[in-house]
């Protein structure tokens, strides 16, 4: 639910976006009922691996507990903060960047930043709130989600550039290799 570019809950239990469309396609093809379970972040999905059969996650090579099957979308990650600058310029000594624990963009920032400090929070919303409260200088996140959650905030700027483009893909637990192969064949156009 932290990625507004791939799924939005329009009313309790009602979802729109590429993930909802894919769930409906899979349910029809398999003659099953799809049930979308909302999670706050990719890290939360992975923490509760037994609660789901198929997930949509950011592709991250460090996530060896899942097998990626089919790309759903590509999304951009950027920074939001009170100071307008580029993402590259934010990598400075004494700059604190809030991020969601376990997010693919957190992994990227931890590996790429030379000077700025990454501060991890449980959810993207908590990271954003830490930036708004002044605990951190910037919040990292998916561009579409940051735009929608910070709409109307004249004091907050989204960077014009992105620091990462992330593929979002259908994933199954790594031990379910047969399911991954079946779904890959089923989803071939």
Protein Blocks (a to p, Z undefined) as FASTA:
>chain_A
ZZmkloccfbghiaedjklmmmmmmmmmnopacdddddfbfklmmmmmmlpmbdcddddf
klmmbccfbdfbdcddddddfbdcdfklmmcghiacdddehiaklmmmmmmpmkbccddd
fbfklmmmmmmnomambdcddfklmmmmmgoiakbccdfbdfbdcdddddddfklmmlmm
mmmmmmpZZ
